[in-house]
Amino acid sequence: MSVNDDKNGLIYLLAGFGLGALIGAVAGLLFAPKPGEEIRHELADKLKDAKGKTEDWIAEQRKRGGKALESDEAGA
């Protein structure tokens, strides 16, 4: 196995944990004893936060990927 395979496996593992946490949070909100409107507002807020964090993570990964490509090209 190469280093890239190990990194991809770790990324998939972390993505799986994140998705599981998100599903668990949504299920917790949906089954909570609160009025529907309040739950919808909380859910919308949580989804906006998750979207922002995901976009930040993607931007960070793209920057890291670009730096890795630059260092590979410089070493070649």
Long-range contacts (C-beta under 8 A, 24 or more apart in sequence): 22-50
